[in-house]
Amino acid sequence: MLRYRADTIDIKEMTFLFVCTVMAVINSLVTRNVPIYMILTVNVFIVLASYILEKSWLDKAKGILFLTYENVELIHTGKREELRRDLEMRTGLAIHGIDVESINYLNDSAKLRICYEQNGGAPAPYARDSSL
């Protein structure tokens, strides 16, 4: 529904911003006819649901790595598994998703966006323009 065009804002942070905005709108609609315990109940439910969903489903930290890749033969859709294995071998990361941003056949290179699971000493969540 709402998406900012900025690389610095994580999608999880935007979700929390949206939840806070929804809570502010709900709280602003309080009238004399609505008892305060109803509003408090809704607020507590939203906060608890957000906490439970974050801890159970979103617990694995994920990072994004943008890089330039020189082996354009593996970019084809039929070779995605080979591409993933090659990138995991080169980077040492557990890769979950690969998006091809652009392909340059003149230089035999491609710009890739890699989603990976972060472990202890992994690179920053938004590392830009690494080259492989």
Summary of the structure (lengths in Angstrom):
residues: 132
radius of gyration: 21.0
end to end distance: 35.3
largest distance: 68.8
contacts: 294
relative contact order: 0.16
helix: 44%
strand: 26%
